[in-house]
Amino acid sequence: MQHHLISSGPRPVAPFSHAVETDGWVFVTGQMPTDPAAPNAPLPEGIEAQTRRVVENLKIVLGGIGMGLEHVTMARIYLTQFERDYAALNALWPSFFAEGRLPARTTVGVTALAVGALVEIDLVARRP
């Protein structure tokens, strides 16, 4: 089992590895909409901007271990404003993946997320 902490990745907000890999399966810790270059900067405003930032952070983590979004098999998405933001998230989500290559997904509403985020996303990927 390999534990990955990506030096260019987002600063962890708790004690964890960015990703853990075992037998070709990669489990990526949920990422927040923080900017790795300015971790103390205010979060982007709105669900679309925060989702884009979260996906960029996920791409940084995956890229740090030689993978990309094309390797993602499952995504779990957590929203603090589920009823308000679910439709906007769904409209944006397909733009991150090749047509016809969407991963399996679960989306749930939660009462709060770290750093006051509107969205957090974790991934499961498979190394080819």
C-alpha positions as CSV (number, residue, x, y, z in Angstrom):
1,M,0.0,0.0,0.0
2,Q,1.3,3.4,-1.0
3,H,0.4,6.7,0.8
4,H,0.8,9.8,-1.3
5,L,1.1,13.3,-0.1
6,I,1.5,15.5,-3.2
7,S,3.9,18.4,-2.6
8,S,2.1,20.7,-5.1
9,G,-1.3,19.6,-3.9
10,P,-3.7,21.5,-1.6
11,R,-2.6,21.8,1.9
12,P,-4.4,19.1,4.0
13,V,-7.0,20.6,6.4
14,A,-6.7,17.5,8.6
15,P,-4.2,14.6,9.1
16,F,-4.5,12.5,5.9
17,S,-2.7,11.4,2.8
18,H,-3.9,13.0,-0.5
19,A,-4.3,9.5,-1.9
20,V,-3.8,5.9,-0.9
21,E,-3.1,3.2,-3.5
22,T,-3.4,-0.5,-3.2
23,D,-3.5,-3.2,-5.9
24,G,-4.0,-0.5,-8.6
25,W,-6.9,1.1,-6.8
26,V,-6.4,4.7,-5.8
27,F,-8.6,6.4,-3.1
28,V,-8.3,10.2,-3.3
29,T,-9.2,12.1,-0.1
30,G,-12.0,14.6,-0.5
31,Q,-10.7,17.9,-1.7
32,M,-11.9,21.4,-0.8
33,P,-12.1,24.5,-3.0
34,T,-8.9,26.0,-1.7
35,D,-6.2,27.3,-3.9
36,P,-2.9,25.4,-3.3
37,A,-0.9,28.5,-4.2
38,A,-2.9,30.7,-1.7
39,P,-4.3,28.4,0.9
40,N,-5.5,31.2,3.1
41,A,-7.3,33.1,0.3
42,P,-11.1,33.4,0.4
43,L,-12.9,30.5,-1.3
44,P,-14.3,31.1,-4.7
45,E,-18.0,32.3,-4.7
46,G,-20.7,30.0,-5.8
47,I,-21.1,26.3,-6.5
48,E,-19.8,26.4,-10.0
49,A,-16.5,28.2,-9.1
50,Q,-16.0,26.0,-6.0
51,T,-16.7,22.8,-8.0
52,R,-14.1,23.9,-10.7
53,R,-11.5,24.6,-8.0
54,V,-12.2,21.2,-6.3
55,V,-11.8,19.4,-9.6
56,E,-8.6,21.2,-10.3
57,N,-7.3,20.1,-6.9
58,L,-8.3,16.5,-7.6
59,K,-6.5,16.7,-11.0
60,I,-3.4,18.0,-9.1
61,V,-3.5,15.0,-6.8
62,L,-4.1,12.5,-9.6
63,G,-1.4,14.1,-11.7
64,G,1.0,13.8,-8.9
65,I,0.8,10.0,-9.1
66,G,0.7,9.9,-12.9
67,M,-3.1,9.6,-13.4
68,G,-6.0,11.8,-14.5
69,L,-9.7,12.1,-14.5
70,E,-10.0,9.4,-17.2
71,H,-9.0,6.9,-14.5
72,V,-11.8,7.8,-12.1
73,T,-14.4,5.0,-11.5
74,M,-16.4,6.6,-8.7
75,A,-17.0,10.1,-7.2
76,R,-18.7,11.0,-4.0
77,I,-19.9,14.6,-3.8
78,Y,-20.9,16.4,-0.6
79,L,-23.0,19.6,-0.8
80,T,-24.0,21.9,2.0
81,Q,-26.8,23.5,0.0
82,F,-28.1,20.4,-1.7
83,E,-31.5,21.6,-2.9
84,R,-30.0,24.9,-4.1
85,D,-26.8,23.6,-5.8
86,Y,-27.7,20.1,-7.1
87,A,-29.0,21.2,-10.5
88,A,-26.0,23.6,-11.1
89,L,-23.6,20.8,-10.1
90,N,-25.2,18.4,-12.5
91,A,-25.1,20.9,-15.4
92,L,-21.3,21.4,-14.8
93,W,-20.2,17.8,-13.9
94,P,-20.1,16.3,-17.4
95,S,-17.7,19.0,-18.6
96,F,-14.9,17.4,-16.6
97,F,-15.0,14.0,-18.4
98,A,-14.9,12.7,-21.9
99,E,-18.3,12.2,-23.5
100,G,-19.8,8.9,-22.4
101,R,-17.2,8.4,-19.7
102,L,-18.8,9.6,-16.6
103,P,-17.8,7.8,-13.4
104,A,-20.3,6.3,-11.0
105,R,-21.4,8.9,-8.5
106,T,-23.1,9.5,-5.2
107,T,-24.1,13.0,-4.1
108,V,-25.3,13.8,-0.6
109,G,-26.4,16.8,1.3
110,V,-24.4,17.5,4.5
111,T,-24.8,20.1,7.3
112,A,-21.3,21.5,7.0
113,L,-17.9,21.0,5.4
114,A,-14.4,22.1,6.4
115,V,-13.3,25.6,5.7
116,G,-16.9,26.7,5.1
117,A,-17.0,25.1,1.6
118,L,-20.1,24.5,-0.4
119,V,-18.7,21.3,-2.0
120,E,-16.2,18.5,-1.3
121,I,-15.5,15.7,-3.7
122,D,-13.5,12.4,-3.2
123,L,-12.7,9.9,-5.8
124,V,-11.9,6.2,-6.5
125,A,-9.6,5.6,-9.5
126,R,-8.0,2.6,-11.1
127,R,-4.5,2.5,-12.5
128,P,-4.4,1.0,-16.0
